[in-house]
Amino acid sequence: MLRAQRAVPAWLAHPFRWQRLPVPWAAVARGALCAGPLLGAGIATGHPAPGVLAALGSMLAGVNDRPGTRRTGIVHIGLPALASALGMLIGASLRAVDAGWWVVPALFAVGFVSGAGSVAGPVRSNAGMQMLATTVLGAGMPLPGAPWAKALTLLAGCLWLLLLRLVLRPPRPAGGALSGERAAVATVFDALADALGAAGGPGAEPARRRLTAALDRADEALRLRLLTDRLLRRPAGRDELLLAERFAAATALCEASVALLWEARPLPARVADGPRRFAVALRTGRPPGRLSAPETSTPGRGAFDQALLDAAVAFARSEPLTWDRPHAGRPEPARRGHELLGPAGRDYGLRVALCIAASAAVALLLRADHWYWLPATATFLVKPDLGPLFSRTVNRFAGTVAGVLVFAGAGLLLTGEWWPALVAGAGGALLPFATRHFALQTVAITVMVLSFVYVSGAREAAAERIVDTSIACAIVLVVGHLPRLADPRRRVGQRVTAALRATERFLRHVLTARPGTDPAERLALRRAAYRALGEARAAAETAAAELLAARDRNPDWPAVVTAAERIVDAATACAVRLDHGARRPGTEEAERLCRALSAMADVLEDPGRRPGTGLPDVELRADPDCATLTDVATELEHIRGHAGAG
């Protein structure tokens, strides 16, 4: 049975993957109180058009209603909301001037901007996707009203959900206004305990990646709070400074734990007890209690116990060491504006623009009165950073068919003019849970949009949606797999190259930094490397599940990223050993390895390179006094082998 599962291609198995996530009950409650009640208010007041627009805005905001602090929620919901309002303004303006076939080049331009924005991160990618979707809907849906009024009504629906998020929240743990940030930092300690418990076993690397993701989320939460304080010109409070110090202690403890994880030996259960106690202390506000006795059997264990003691001291303090504003935990990310016009940005933009323009043109030829569903469907399919194209296409079609059947069944069972609002409310409640699988999310969105369309006057449109969805899926599959636009070397190579360069900077700092160098710089470089590697891994795993005819000509991107992750881990373990008196590696040998890693990034950055050419040779030399050099050289050989696998 196991062999049969392994024989299934990734592109064929991916549509059946299901994420195991906890049920976000607060988000479910918010979803039930958004689209349905807003649509019902429009029906009750005799103004269905504003109700449809407000409900549409709340639905789009609900797609971005993910777990996190209040400040992360404001950013993750607010920025796409503004983009959605802008898209509605553009689309409604096109409809107001009766653009006709000029809507096709207009959507091409908006689609290019939306696709190119995908390289700027997930929040801006979602904003670009929703801007494109509302542009299509604004230009196609026959709703009365001025363009500016439509945009403001849509924005009001988004803000309604954001208001509910600020009001309808789970019971706060100890920590008051900082409860969300405390929970994020507590999750870091829990993830660290899980990683220590998995050391030496098959789950060690996945547990370490979950730890990296938890660090990223906590870092984002604290940075957003810091940014908010700066914008409001508000000084940092005592609790905020103490939490920043405890997060710094968590970061240092995670660095020390990497040395233990790198030794790849199972650890006693009591080692994970300390981080668990810190997590409980953050959530409850009580002291962490007594920690296990220190042990110095290995440099890694000695470094970990020292970091554990430092963390205990940080938790024991009732006043911060300094009343200055907390320092950033990592360098500011490089500006990504130039990436929008780089190879990946241009390819992303061209892929989305061509699909949207082709979908709009075909829809106008088929039915000029109700053409918007076809390009709107393509909008949610074609974005290359949201998942493998074939998988999303299959799940979109299946989810649309299921959603149409559910809506049709509801129309047969329910009577009166209120039943679309009830269906929209049920879809809104399902939407947060439906993030586990794209087909289920499509079901929720389909029943909600059909409710909006029904209230706006198109009452026999359900059957047409299946036909339009089929055509949109076919267009996206054809255009999205054009040779240039489907080449993962151009899309994934950018992320992998950035990760290798961040890895090289961290490795160089560890191997060449003089004694007494500020450890904060090393921590910042390590966090930047792990963050870049996380983005590269997400892109590589998506590309690995794509349906590509030329797969054998591409590097094994996940293997390249794994080798780079192991270089960062080896360098971290080396840094811990150097802090505890290990011999510093030779300058010449260290420089040779750093240059080799940089050269590999240079070669992979060229999308036109033939596989197996231009990769530097890495000479493996055993150094008994500095095992890190041997470890790094081994992983460099792995990168060279997998990058030239074709």
TIKENU-14906 format. One record per residue (C-alpha): residue in one letter; x, y, z; residue number from 1. Coordinates in nm, 3 decimals. Example, Ala and Ser with C-alpha at 12.3 -4.5 7.8 and 13.67 -1.06 7.14 Angstrom:
A 1.230 -0.450 0.780 1
S 1.367 -0.106 0.714 2
END
This chain:
M 0.000 0.000 0.000 1
L 0.282 0.240 0.090 2
R 0.462 0.168 -0.237 3
A 0.142 0.240 -0.429 4
Q 0.107 0.576 -0.254 5
R 0.464 0.667 -0.336 6
A 0.408 0.574 -0.700 7
V 0.128 0.833 -0.734 8
P 0.271 1.150 -0.895 9
A 0.271 1.459 -0.674 10
W 0.056 1.656 -0.919 11
L -0.212 1.384 -0.901 12
A -0.198 1.334 -0.524 13
H -0.200 1.704 -0.432 14
P -0.573 1.767 -0.500 15
F -0.659 1.520 -0.222 16
R -0.438 1.674 0.047 17
W -0.627 1.797 0.351 18
Q -0.477 2.029 0.611 19
R -0.526 1.931 0.973 20
L -0.608 2.253 1.155 21
P -0.800 2.339 1.472 22
V -1.151 2.475 1.424 23
P -1.140 2.858 1.455 24
W -1.468 2.896 1.640 25
A -1.436 3.273 1.682 26
A -1.385 3.312 1.305 27
V -1.682 3.083 1.242 28
A -1.900 3.312 1.456 29
R -1.772 3.618 1.274 30
G -1.842 3.457 0.938 31
A -2.200 3.377 1.037 32
L -2.258 3.741 1.138 33
C -2.114 3.896 0.822 34
A -2.241 3.822 0.472 35
G -2.577 3.677 0.572 36
P -2.693 3.961 0.799 37
L -2.561 4.228 0.560 38
L -2.744 4.068 0.268 39
G -3.055 4.033 0.484 40
A -3.035 4.402 0.578 41
G -3.032 4.494 0.209 42
I -3.338 4.276 0.146 43
A -3.524 4.412 0.449 44
T -3.465 4.777 0.358 45
G -3.556 4.729 -0.007 46
H -3.204 4.815 -0.123 47
P -3.057 4.481 -0.231 48
A -2.765 4.628 -0.430 49
P -2.585 4.783 -0.128 50
G -2.655 4.466 0.067 51
V -2.495 4.256 -0.206 52
L -2.185 4.479 -0.221 53
A -2.142 4.491 0.156 54
A -2.188 4.114 0.181 55
L -1.935 4.065 -0.100 56
G -1.684 4.280 0.087 57
S -1.732 4.084 0.409 58
M -1.689 3.757 0.218 59
L -1.358 3.873 0.070 60
A -1.244 3.989 0.413 61
G -1.346 3.652 0.558 62
V -1.106 3.476 0.321 63
N -0.823 3.665 0.498 64
D -0.958 3.615 0.851 65
R -0.680 3.391 0.981 66
P -0.549 3.327 1.334 67
G -0.318 3.593 1.472 68
T -0.304 3.902 1.689 69
R -0.534 4.199 1.645 70
R -0.261 4.395 1.469 71
T -0.178 4.115 1.226 72
G -0.550 4.085 1.159 73
I -0.572 4.455 1.077 74
V -0.289 4.421 0.825 75
H -0.399 4.088 0.675 76
I -0.760 4.203 0.636 77
G -0.717 4.578 0.595 78
L -0.468 4.589 0.308 79
P -0.668 4.350 0.084 80
A -0.983 4.544 0.179 81
L -0.836 4.867 0.044 82
A -0.723 4.684 -0.270 83
S -1.072 4.536 -0.312 84
A -1.230 4.881 -0.289 85
L -0.984 5.011 -0.549 86
G -1.070 4.722 -0.779 87
M -1.441 4.787 -0.741 88
L -1.384 5.154 -0.822 89
I -1.194 5.062 -1.140 90
G -1.445 4.798 -1.248 91
A -1.752 5.007 -1.175 92
S -1.597 5.298 -1.365 93
L -1.547 5.074 -1.667 94
R -1.912 4.973 -1.648 95
A -2.027 5.332 -1.603 96
V -1.857 5.443 -1.926 97
D -1.980 5.130 -2.109 98
A -1.626 5.022 -2.197 99
G -1.746 4.729 -2.408 100
W -1.456 4.531 -2.550 101
W -1.212 4.781 -2.401 102
V -1.267 4.595 -2.076 103
V -1.037 4.320 -2.207 104
P -0.718 4.532 -2.227 105
A -0.817 4.701 -1.901 106
L -0.838 4.364 -1.726 107
F -0.509 4.263 -1.889 108
A -0.341 4.565 -1.724 109
V -0.497 4.503 -1.383 110
G -0.414 4.132 -1.412 111
F -0.049 4.210 -1.484 112
V -0.023 4.430 -1.174 113
S -0.201 4.166 -0.966 114
G 0.024 3.885 -1.085 115
A 0.347 4.082 -1.052 116
G 0.250 4.169 -0.695 117
S 0.260 3.800 -0.606 118
V 0.637 3.823 -0.554 119
A 0.593 4.083 -0.280 120
G 0.465 3.843 -0.015 121
P 0.139 3.664 0.073 122
V -0.053 3.966 0.207 123
R 0.014 4.180 -0.099 124
S -0.050 3.879 -0.320 125
N -0.396 3.835 -0.165 126
A -0.455 4.208 -0.204 127
G -0.368 4.188 -0.574 128
M -0.594 3.885 -0.627 129
Q -0.891 4.052 -0.459 130
M -0.832 4.377 -0.646 131
L -0.851 4.183 -0.973 132
A -1.162 3.991 -0.862 133
T -1.352 4.305 -0.762 134
T -1.246 4.478 -1.085 135
V -1.407 4.193 -1.279 136
L -1.719 4.192 -1.062 137
G -1.752 4.569 -1.068 138
A -1.728 4.573 -1.447 139
G -1.968 4.281 -1.496 140
M -2.232 4.272 -1.222 141
P -2.540 4.482 -1.311 142
L -2.572 4.673 -0.983 143
P -2.697 5.034 -0.966 144
G -2.499 5.314 -0.807 145
A -2.205 5.544 -0.867 146
P -1.858 5.383 -0.880 147
W -1.739 5.563 -0.566 148
A -2.053 5.455 -0.376 149
K -2.001 5.092 -0.479 150
A -1.638 5.105 -0.365 151
L -1.728 5.257 -0.028 152
T -2.008 5.005 0.029 153
L -1.773 4.717 -0.047 154
L -1.514 4.864 0.189 155
A -1.780 4.902 0.460 156
G -1.853 4.529 0.434 157
C -1.482 4.451 0.479 158
L -1.460 4.685 0.777 159
W -1.766 4.522 0.934 160
L -1.581 4.191 0.957 161
L -1.269 4.369 1.083 162
L -1.480 4.532 1.354 163
L -1.622 4.193 1.451 164
R -1.268 4.055 1.471 165
L -1.177 4.328 1.719 166
V -1.491 4.256 1.925 167
L -1.560 3.882 1.889 168
R -1.243 3.722 2.022 169
P -1.170 3.416 2.234 170
P -1.136 3.478 2.609 171
R -0.813 3.661 2.672 172
P -0.540 3.478 2.858 173
A -0.330 3.658 3.114 174
G -0.160 3.952 2.949 175
G -0.436 4.204 2.878 176
A -0.372 4.405 2.563 177
L -0.064 4.193 2.485 178
S -0.249 3.861 2.500 179
G -0.213 3.791 2.128 180
E 0.158 3.866 2.127 181
R 0.208 3.661 2.444 182
A 0.030 3.366 2.283 183
A 0.255 3.397 1.976 184
V 0.571 3.390 2.188 185
A 0.431 3.103 2.397 186
T 0.380 2.907 2.075 187
V 0.753 2.946 2.007 188
F 0.837 2.776 2.337 189
D 0.586 2.499 2.266 190
A 0.731 2.443 1.918 191
L 1.080 2.435 2.069 192
A 0.972 2.170 2.318 193
D 0.823 1.964 2.032 194
A 1.147 1.995 1.834 195
L 1.356 1.883 2.131 196
G 1.123 1.588 2.186 197
A 1.164 1.486 1.821 198
A 1.545 1.514 1.821 199
G 1.717 1.210 1.675 200
G 1.396 1.079 1.518 201
P 1.231 1.096 1.176 202
G 1.022 1.396 1.278 203
A 1.317 1.615 1.371 204
E 1.337 1.823 1.053 205
P 0.960 1.887 1.023 206
A 0.954 1.987 1.391 207
R 1.241 2.228 1.333 208
R 1.053 2.385 1.040 209
R 0.744 2.428 1.259 210
L 0.968 2.602 1.512 211
T 1.094 2.837 1.240 212
A 0.735 2.915 1.136 213
A 0.641 2.990 1.499 214
L 0.938 3.226 1.528 215
D 0.829 3.404 1.211 216
R 0.474 3.452 1.340 217
A 0.589 3.582 1.679 218
D 0.843 3.810 1.515 219
E 0.573 3.953 1.285 220
A 0.334 4.008 1.575 221
L 0.590 4.198 1.783 222
R 0.708 4.402 1.485 223
L 0.356 4.508 1.396 224
R 0.298 4.622 1.752 225
L 0.625 4.815 1.744 226
L 0.524 4.975 1.414 227
T 0.185 5.073 1.556 228
D 0.349 5.235 1.859 229
R 0.578 5.434 1.631 230
L 0.289 5.554 1.415 231
L 0.093 5.659 1.725 232
R 0.408 5.813 1.881 233
R 0.342 5.608 2.191 234
P 0.629 5.500 2.417 235
A 0.676 5.130 2.482 236
G 0.523 5.011 2.808 237
R 0.673 4.789 3.076 238
D 0.486 4.476 2.970 239
E 0.577 4.528 2.607 240
L 0.947 4.564 2.691 241
L 0.940 4.258 2.915 242
L 0.774 4.054 2.641 243
A 1.036 4.172 2.390 244
E 1.311 4.057 2.628 245
R 1.143 3.718 2.671 246
F 1.112 3.677 2.296 247
A 1.483 3.760 2.266 248
A 1.549 3.490 2.527 249
A 1.335 3.249 2.326 250
T 1.534 3.329 2.011 251
A 1.865 3.268 2.191 252
L 1.729 2.944 2.338 253
C 1.622 2.829 1.992 254
E 1.971 2.899 1.858 255
A 2.127 2.695 2.136 256
S 1.879 2.414 2.075 257
V 1.987 2.387 1.710 258
A 2.323 2.254 1.832 259
L 2.138 1.977 2.019 260
L 1.921 1.902 1.718 261
W 2.227 1.894 1.493 262
E 2.385 1.625 1.713 263
A 2.082 1.411 1.612 264
R 2.066 1.215 1.935 265
P 1.745 1.154 2.133 266
L 1.722 1.377 2.438 267
P 1.582 1.305 2.784 268
A 1.220 1.411 2.828 269
R 1.319 1.662 3.096 270
V 1.507 1.873 2.838 271
A 1.178 1.980 2.680 272
D 1.024 2.052 3.019 273
G 1.185 2.396 3.053 274
P 1.041 2.545 2.732 275
R 0.699 2.396 2.820 276
R 0.709 2.575 3.155 277
F 0.795 2.904 2.987 278
A 0.500 2.862 2.749 279
V 0.262 2.802 3.039 280
A 0.406 3.101 3.227 281
L 0.340 3.330 2.932 282
R -0.019 3.210 2.896 283
T -0.110 3.221 3.265 284
G 0.109 3.498 3.403 285
R 0.245 3.266 3.672 286
P 0.619 3.194 3.733 287
P 0.765 2.906 3.529 288
G 0.865 2.713 3.841 289
R 1.173 2.500 3.902 290
L 1.381 2.396 3.602 291
S 1.587 2.081 3.559 292
A 1.948 2.073 3.679 293
P 2.204 2.189 3.420 294
E 2.429 1.943 3.238 295
T 2.747 2.000 3.036 296
S 2.805 1.660 2.878 297
T 2.839 1.820 2.532 298
P 2.897 2.177 2.411 299
G 2.544 2.180 2.271 300
R 2.390 2.072 2.601 301
G 2.600 2.322 2.793 302
A 2.494 2.605 2.561 303
F 2.130 2.503 2.587 304
D 2.131 2.496 2.967 305
Q 2.303 2.836 2.978 306
A 2.039 2.981 2.746 307
L 1.770 2.816 2.960 308
L 1.914 2.989 3.267 309
D 1.920 3.324 3.085 310
A 1.556 3.274 2.987 311
A 1.465 3.197 3.350 312
V 1.632 3.522 3.456 313
A 1.434 3.711 3.191 314
F 1.109 3.559 3.323 315
A 1.202 3.639 3.684 316
R 1.242 4.012 3.614 317
S 0.947 4.237 3.692 318
E 1.108 4.542 3.533 319
P 1.281 4.559 3.192 320
L 1.656 4.602 3.173 321
T 1.613 4.910 2.955 322
W 1.328 5.149 2.886 323
D 1.442 5.205 2.530 324
R 1.220 5.088 2.248 325
P 1.287 4.718 2.175 326
H 1.536 4.651 1.897 327
A 1.445 4.462 1.584 328
G 1.519 4.093 1.593 329
R 1.641 4.070 1.233 330
P 1.746 4.300 0.951 331
E 1.472 4.479 0.768 332
P 1.373 4.271 0.466 333
A 1.511 4.387 0.135 334
R 1.280 4.605 -0.064 335
R 1.087 4.397 -0.313 336
G 0.978 4.673 -0.545 337
H 1.250 4.585 -0.795 338
E 1.129 4.224 -0.799 339
L 0.798 4.330 -0.952 340
L 0.976 4.400 -1.280 341
G 1.221 4.112 -1.249 342
P 1.188 3.783 -1.441 343
A 0.958 3.622 -1.184 344
G 0.739 3.932 -1.151 345
R 0.704 3.968 -1.527 346
D 0.622 3.599 -1.571 347
Y 0.369 3.606 -1.287 348
G 0.207 3.918 -1.428 349
L 0.199 3.793 -1.787 350
R 0.050 3.458 -1.683 351
V -0.234 3.620 -1.487 352
A -0.295 3.891 -1.746 353
L -0.321 3.649 -2.037 354
C -0.558 3.416 -1.851 355
I -0.786 3.698 -1.739 356
A -0.792 3.867 -2.078 357
A -0.859 3.540 -2.261 358
S -1.134 3.448 -2.013 359
A -1.300 3.788 -2.047 360
A -1.287 3.775 -2.427 361
V -1.441 3.427 -2.442 362
A -1.709 3.527 -2.189 363
L -1.804 3.837 -2.389 364
L -1.843 3.624 -2.699 365
L -2.062 3.369 -2.520 366
R -2.290 3.592 -2.311 367
A -2.225 3.964 -2.304 368
D -2.484 4.028 -2.030 369
H -2.344 3.793 -1.765 370
W -1.978 3.753 -1.857 371
Y -1.808 3.819 -1.524 372
W -1.820 3.467 -1.374 373
L -1.570 3.320 -1.619 374
P -1.283 3.570 -1.560 375
A -1.367 3.584 -1.188 376
T -1.316 3.207 -1.172 377
A -0.984 3.240 -1.354 378
T -0.875 3.503 -1.101 379
F -0.886 3.254 -0.813 380
L -0.711 2.983 -1.017 381
V -0.420 3.136 -1.197 382
K -0.219 3.302 -0.920 383
P 0.101 3.089 -0.923 384
D 0.189 3.144 -0.556 385
L -0.138 3.000 -0.422 386
G -0.079 2.635 -0.507 387
P -0.022 2.396 -0.798 388
L -0.229 2.496 -1.100 389
F -0.367 2.151 -1.183 390
S -0.467 2.087 -0.821 391
R -0.646 2.421 -0.788 392
T -0.823 2.369 -1.121 393
V -0.956 2.026 -1.026 394
N -1.068 2.142 -0.682 395
R -1.223 2.459 -0.821 396
F -1.437 2.263 -1.067 397
A -1.541 2.005 -0.808 398
G -1.617 2.273 -0.549 399
T -1.819 2.481 -0.796 400
V -2.032 2.183 -0.898 401
A -2.093 2.094 -0.534 402
G -2.172 2.455 -0.447 403
V -2.424 2.487 -0.732 404
L -2.595 2.165 -0.621 405
V -2.609 2.281 -0.259 406
F -2.755 2.618 -0.363 407
A -3.009 2.453 -0.590 408
G -3.111 2.217 -0.311 409
A -3.148 2.506 -0.070 410
G -3.372 2.683 -0.323 411
L -3.599 2.380 -0.338 412
L -3.621 2.334 0.038 413
L -3.644 2.698 0.150 414
T -3.909 2.952 0.060 415
G -3.957 3.326 0.092 416
E -3.726 3.611 0.005 417
W -3.494 3.558 0.303 418
W -3.350 3.221 0.218 419
P -3.049 3.358 0.015 420
A -2.941 3.549 0.326 421
L -2.960 3.229 0.531 422
V -2.752 3.043 0.272 423
A -2.498 3.327 0.263 424
G -2.474 3.319 0.643 425
A -2.413 2.943 0.639 426
G -2.145 2.988 0.373 427
G -1.979 3.261 0.579 428
A -1.972 3.035 0.884 429
L -1.820 2.754 0.676 430
L -1.553 2.974 0.517 431
P -1.301 2.983 0.808 432
F -1.323 2.605 0.846 433
A -1.297 2.558 0.468 434
T -0.936 2.682 0.458 435
R -0.841 2.317 0.514 436
H -0.907 2.234 0.148 437
F -0.950 2.448 -0.163 438
A -1.248 2.250 -0.291 439
L -1.436 2.305 0.037 440
Q -1.345 2.674 0.029 441
T -1.481 2.689 -0.326 442
V -1.811 2.536 -0.207 443
A -1.848 2.807 0.058 444
I -1.762 3.089 -0.182 445
T -1.987 2.951 -0.458 446
V -2.300 2.932 -0.243 447
M -2.233 3.282 -0.111 448
V -2.176 3.436 -0.455 449
L -2.483 3.259 -0.595 450
S -2.682 3.410 -0.309 451
F -2.555 3.756 -0.403 452
V -2.633 3.698 -0.771 453
Y -2.982 3.567 -0.688 454
V -3.065 3.875 -0.480 455
S -2.928 4.106 -0.750 456
G -3.176 3.963 -1.002 457
A -3.003 3.679 -1.193 458
R -3.218 3.393 -1.061 459
E -3.151 3.132 -1.327 460
A -2.774 3.163 -1.337 461
A -2.669 2.857 -1.137 462
A -2.642 2.616 -1.433 463
E -2.441 2.869 -1.634 464
R -2.182 2.881 -1.356 465
I -2.078 2.520 -1.415 466
V -2.030 2.583 -1.787 467
D -1.836 2.905 -1.724 468
T -1.620 2.736 -1.461 469
S -1.537 2.453 -1.702 470
I -1.429 2.699 -1.971 471
A -1.224 2.903 -1.721 472
C -1.048 2.588 -1.598 473
A -0.961 2.491 -1.955 474
I -0.824 2.838 -2.035 475
V -0.616 2.849 -1.719 476
L -0.472 2.502 -1.781 477
V -0.371 2.593 -2.137 478
V -0.235 2.943 -2.074 479
G -0.086 2.857 -1.736 480
H 0.120 2.574 -1.885 481
L 0.271 2.767 -2.172 482
P 0.646 2.683 -2.180 483
R 0.783 3.016 -2.058 484
L 0.510 3.091 -1.805 485
A 0.518 2.743 -1.649 486
D 0.896 2.719 -1.605 487
P 0.958 2.681 -1.229 488
R 1.325 2.771 -1.283 489
R 1.215 3.132 -1.331 490
R 0.965 3.131 -1.046 491
V 1.125 2.910 -0.782 492
G 1.482 2.993 -0.872 493
Q 1.437 3.348 -0.749 494
R 1.332 3.234 -0.403 495
V 1.600 2.962 -0.381 496
T 1.868 3.207 -0.492 497
A 1.763 3.459 -0.226 498
A 1.771 3.182 0.034 499
L 2.120 3.070 -0.069 500
R 2.248 3.426 -0.048 501
A 2.098 3.472 0.300 502
T 2.254 3.139 0.399 503
E 2.592 3.252 0.267 504
R 2.578 3.577 0.466 505
F 2.504 3.388 0.786 506
L 2.771 3.125 0.720 507
R 3.032 3.392 0.645 508
H 2.948 3.578 0.965 509
V 2.978 3.264 1.177 510
L 3.307 3.148 1.023 511
T 3.482 3.485 1.000 512
A 3.341 3.703 1.281 513
R 3.592 3.804 1.545 514
P 3.544 3.707 1.909 515
G 3.338 3.962 2.099 516
T 3.113 4.046 1.802 517
D 2.759 4.148 1.900 518
P 2.555 3.823 1.910 519
A 2.241 4.015 1.807 520
E 2.381 4.049 1.455 521
R 2.431 3.674 1.431 522
L 2.078 3.608 1.555 523
A 1.942 3.856 1.302 524
L 2.127 3.695 1.012 525
R 2.012 3.348 1.120 526
R 1.650 3.458 1.139 527
A 1.676 3.621 0.796 528
A 1.824 3.300 0.652 529
Y 1.551 3.081 0.801 530
R 1.280 3.318 0.677 531
A 1.419 3.316 0.323 532
L 1.450 2.936 0.335 533
G 1.087 2.905 0.445 534
E 0.971 3.111 0.148 535
A 1.192 2.906 -0.085 536
R 1.059 2.577 0.051 537
A 0.697 2.686 0.003 538
A 0.771 2.781 -0.359 539
A 0.968 2.461 -0.420 540
E 0.695 2.235 -0.282 541
T 0.435 2.408 -0.498 542
A 0.651 2.365 -0.809 543
A 0.713 1.999 -0.725 544
A 0.337 1.934 -0.743 545
E 0.285 2.113 -1.075 546
L 0.189 1.925 -1.389 547
L 0.495 1.987 -1.608 548
A 0.610 1.802 -1.917 549
A 0.972 1.915 -1.871 550
R 1.006 1.819 -1.505 551
D 1.326 1.621 -1.559 552
R 1.507 1.931 -1.687 553
N 1.457 2.121 -1.362 554
P 1.665 2.105 -1.044 555
D 1.534 1.918 -0.744 556
W 1.436 2.238 -0.568 557
P 1.315 2.084 -0.237 558
A 1.643 1.893 -0.204 559
V 1.842 2.212 -0.269 560
V 1.646 2.396 0.001 561
T 1.690 2.106 0.245 562
A 2.066 2.113 0.195 563
A 2.071 2.491 0.251 564
E 1.867 2.446 0.571 565
R 2.123 2.196 0.694 566
I 2.403 2.443 0.621 567
V 2.229 2.702 0.841 568
D 2.183 2.440 1.113 569
A 2.548 2.335 1.089 570
A 2.663 2.696 1.103 571
T 2.441 2.759 1.407 572
A 2.584 2.455 1.584 573
C 2.931 2.580 1.492 574
A 2.855 2.922 1.642 575
V 2.743 2.762 1.966 576
R 3.063 2.554 1.982 577
L 3.278 2.860 1.910 578
D 3.110 3.044 2.196 579
H 3.221 2.759 2.422 580
G 3.586 2.754 2.325 581
A 3.604 2.545 2.006 582
R 3.886 2.619 1.760 583
R 3.795 2.880 1.501 584
P 3.814 2.746 1.143 585
G 4.087 2.858 0.908 586
T 4.016 3.176 0.713 587
E 4.113 3.029 0.376 588
E 3.898 2.720 0.415 589
A 3.599 2.921 0.538 590
E 3.630 3.170 0.252 591
R 3.646 2.886 -0.001 592
L 3.317 2.740 0.119 593
C 3.143 3.080 0.129 594
R 3.258 3.158 -0.224 595
A 3.133 2.821 -0.345 596
L 2.788 2.881 -0.193 597
S 2.774 3.229 -0.346 598
A 2.877 3.092 -0.685 599
M 2.599 2.834 -0.673 600
A 2.348 3.111 -0.605 601
D 2.486 3.304 -0.905 602
V 2.440 3.004 -1.133 603
L 2.088 2.920 -1.013 604
E 1.985 3.283 -1.058 605
D 2.023 3.244 -1.434 606
P 1.696 3.090 -1.563 607
G 1.852 3.017 -1.902 608
R 2.128 2.796 -1.763 609
R 2.132 2.438 -1.884 610
P 2.113 2.184 -1.600 611
G 2.448 2.059 -1.477 612
T 2.653 2.344 -1.627 613
G 2.841 2.619 -1.447 614
L 2.812 2.471 -1.099 615
P 3.138 2.502 -0.904 616
D 3.322 2.197 -0.780 617
V 3.336 2.164 -0.402 618
E 3.635 1.981 -0.267 619
L 3.545 1.786 0.046 620
R 3.814 1.807 0.314 621
A 3.778 1.646 0.651 622
D 3.881 1.872 0.939 623
P 3.879 1.688 1.272 624
D 3.908 2.014 1.466 625
C 3.611 2.182 1.292 626
A 3.348 1.934 1.183 627
T 3.131 2.218 1.054 628
L 3.352 2.267 0.750 629
T 3.306 1.902 0.658 630
D 2.931 1.926 0.719 631
V 2.900 2.240 0.505 632
A 3.110 2.095 0.226 633
T 2.895 1.781 0.224 634
E 2.574 1.986 0.191 635
L 2.732 2.197 -0.083 636
E 2.798 1.876 -0.274 637
H 2.432 1.786 -0.226 638
I 2.326 2.124 -0.362 639
R 2.552 2.079 -0.661 640
G 2.416 1.731 -0.728 641
H 2.048 1.826 -0.699 642
A 2.082 2.157 -0.883 643
G 2.231 1.975 -1.180 644
A 2.009 1.671 -1.154 645
G 1.866 1.722 -1.497 646
END
